[in-house]
Amino acid sequence: MSSEENDAQKKIAYEKEEETISRNSKDVDDSNIIVVSPSDTGPTVYEDDQSTAEVESISTKAKEAGLSLRQLILAFGRKAKTATEVTSKEIKSKTIDVATSDVNDIQTLGANVDSIIAAFEDTMDEIHKEDYDEQEKLLAGYKKYIESQVKVIDTRLKLAKRLKRGA
């Protein structure tokens, strides 16, 4: 404490003492007296908890984490793209194989396919000549006929496969 503060404390204590003495001693209750010492009221400087170096370090780490996350996402994207390309190539090759086998199967039928196609086109042309109400009835009937023919074909195909195994 400085000497000025000590002098101020003594003066306050002296004034209190005079006040107490000037009163009647019976009126004063010593249990209620509180002595308060003056506090240090000098300027207080508050410093940030983190220094600028720590803030820059955290900022740098955040940027690095962001870049790392970006690289991870790009890597996943490249991997997904590669997987998609591989899968699409597999699907394409399987589709081409199926289409090639279908073409070969149709070619083995030869001239019969031409007559089947011609019969279908002729039937569709004849149905097209009718009015729309009649076309609706004829197309529904023709569709049922073709579906029944598909069932016959499926049944004969199954029979041929069973006989082939047993032969």
C-alpha positions as CSV (number, residue, x, y, z in Angstrom):
1,M,0.0,0.0,0.0
2,S,1.1,3.5,-0.7
3,S,1.5,6.1,2.0
4,E,-1.5,8.0,0.7
5,E,-3.7,5.0,1.1
6,N,-2.4,4.4,4.7
7,D,-3.2,8.1,5.5
8,A,-6.7,7.7,4.1
9,Q,-7.3,4.6,6.1
10,K,-6.1,6.2,9.3
11,K,-8.3,9.3,8.7
12,I,-11.4,7.1,8.1
13,A,-10.6,5.1,11.2
14,Y,-10.1,8.3,13.3
15,E,-13.4,9.7,12.0
16,K,-15.2,6.5,13.0
17,E,-13.6,6.6,16.4
18,E,-14.7,10.2,17.0
19,E,-18.2,9.3,15.8
20,T,-18.3,6.4,18.3
21,I,-16.9,8.5,21.1
22,S,-19.4,11.3,20.5
23,R,-22.3,9.0,20.9
24,N,-23.4,7.6,24.1
25,S,-21.5,4.4,24.8
26,K,-24.8,2.6,25.7
27,D,-26.1,3.2,22.1
28,V,-23.2,1.6,20.4
29,D,-23.3,-2.1,19.8
30,D,-19.8,-3.5,19.1
31,S,-21.1,-6.7,17.5
32,N,-22.5,-4.7,14.6
33,I,-19.3,-2.9,13.7
34,I,-17.8,-4.0,10.4
35,V,-14.3,-2.9,9.5
36,V,-13.7,-2.7,5.8
37,S,-10.3,-2.2,4.3
38,P,-9.9,-0.4,1.1
39,S,-9.3,-2.5,-2.0
40,D,-6.7,-2.0,-4.7
41,T,-8.5,0.0,-7.3
42,G,-5.7,0.3,-9.8
43,P,-6.2,-0.3,-13.5
44,T,-6.7,-3.9,-14.4
45,V,-5.5,-5.2,-17.8
46,Y,-7.3,-8.3,-19.0
47,E,-5.4,-10.4,-21.5
48,D,-6.9,-12.9,-23.9
49,D,-6.7,-16.4,-22.8
50,Q,-5.2,-17.4,-26.2
51,S,-2.3,-15.7,-27.8
52,T,-2.3,-14.8,-31.4
53,A,0.0,-17.7,-32.2
54,E,-2.5,-20.2,-30.7
55,V,-5.3,-18.6,-32.7
56,E,-3.3,-18.9,-35.9
57,S,-2.4,-22.5,-35.0
58,I,-6.1,-23.3,-34.6
59,S,-6.9,-21.6,-37.8
60,T,-4.2,-23.5,-39.7
61,K,-5.4,-26.8,-38.2
62,A,-9.0,-26.0,-39.3
63,K,-7.8,-25.2,-42.8
64,E,-5.8,-28.4,-43.0
65,A,-8.8,-30.4,-41.7
66,G,-11.0,-28.8,-44.4
67,L,-8.5,-29.6,-47.2
68,S,-8.1,-33.2,-45.9
69,L,-11.9,-33.6,-45.9
70,R,-12.1,-32.2,-49.4
71,Q,-9.4,-34.7,-50.6
72,L,-11.3,-37.5,-48.9
73,I,-14.5,-36.6,-50.7
74,L,-12.7,-36.3,-54.1
75,A,-11.1,-39.7,-53.5
76,F,-14.5,-41.3,-52.8
77,G,-15.8,-39.6,-55.9
78,R,-13.0,-41.0,-58.1
79,K,-13.6,-44.5,-56.5
80,A,-17.3,-44.3,-57.2
81,K,-16.7,-43.2,-60.8
82,T,-14.3,-46.1,-61.4
83,A,-16.7,-48.6,-59.8
84,T,-19.6,-47.2,-62.0
85,E,-17.5,-47.5,-65.2
86,V,-16.6,-51.1,-64.4
87,T,-20.2,-52.0,-63.6
88,S,-21.5,-50.3,-66.8
89,K,-18.9,-52.2,-68.9
90,E,-20.0,-55.5,-67.4
91,I,-23.6,-54.8,-68.0
92,K,-22.9,-53.7,-71.6
93,S,-21.0,-56.8,-72.3
94,K,-23.7,-59.0,-70.8
95,T,-26.4,-57.1,-72.9
96,I,-24.4,-57.6,-76.0
97,D,-24.0,-61.3,-75.3
98,V,-27.7,-61.7,-74.8
99,A,-28.6,-59.6,-77.9
100,T,-26.1,-61.7,-79.9
101,S,-27.5,-64.9,-78.7
102,D,-31.1,-63.7,-79.5
103,V,-30.0,-62.7,-83.0
104,N,-28.5,-66.1,-83.5
105,D,-31.6,-67.8,-82.3
106,I,-33.8,-65.8,-84.6
107,Q,-31.5,-66.4,-87.6
108,T,-31.8,-70.1,-87.1
109,L,-35.5,-69.9,-87.7
110,G,-34.7,-68.5,-91.1
111,A,-37.6,-68.0,-93.5
112,N,-40.2,-68.9,-90.9
113,V,-39.4,-65.6,-89.1
114,D,-40.1,-63.6,-92.3
115,S,-43.5,-65.2,-92.7
116,I,-44.3,-64.6,-89.0
117,I,-43.4,-61.0,-89.2
118,A,-45.4,-60.5,-92.4
119,A,-48.5,-62.1,-90.9
120,F,-48.2,-59.8,-87.8
121,E,-47.8,-56.7,-90.0
122,D,-50.7,-57.7,-92.2
123,T,-53.0,-58.3,-89.2
124,M,-52.0,-54.9,-87.7
125,D,-52.7,-53.2,-91.1
126,E,-56.2,-54.8,-91.3
127,I,-57.0,-53.8,-87.7
128,H,-55.9,-50.2,-88.5
129,K,-58.5,-50.0,-91.3
130,E,-61.4,-50.4,-88.8
131,D,-63.0,-47.5,-86.8
132,Y,-61.6,-46.9,-83.3
133,D,-64.2,-48.8,-81.3
134,E,-63.7,-51.8,-83.5
135,Q,-59.9,-51.4,-83.3
136,E,-60.1,-51.5,-79.6
137,K,-61.9,-54.8,-79.6
138,L,-59.7,-56.4,-82.3
139,L,-56.5,-55.3,-80.6
140,A,-57.6,-56.7,-77.2
141,G,-58.5,-60.0,-78.9
142,Y,-55.2,-60.1,-80.9
143,K,-53.2,-59.4,-77.7
144,K,-55.0,-62.4,-75.9
145,Y,-54.2,-64.6,-78.9
146,I,-50.5,-63.6,-78.9
147,E,-50.3,-64.1,-75.1
148,S,-51.8,-67.6,-75.5
149,Q,-49.2,-68.3,-78.3
150,V,-46.4,-67.1,-75.9
151,K,-47.7,-69.6,-73.3
152,V,-47.6,-72.4,-75.9
153,I,-44.0,-71.4,-76.9
154,D,-42.9,-71.3,-73.2
155,T,-44.5,-74.8,-72.6
156,R,-42.7,-76.3,-75.6
157,L,-39.4,-74.7,-74.5
158,K,-39.6,-76.2,-71.1
159,L,-40.5,-79.6,-72.6
160,A,-37.5,-79.4,-74.9
161,K,-35.2,-78.5,-72.0
162,R,-36.4,-81.5,-70.0
163,L,-36.1,-83.9,-72.9
164,K,-32.6,-82.6,-73.7
165,R,-31.4,-83.4,-70.1
166,G,-32.9,-86.8,-70.1
167,A,-31.6,-87.8,-73.5
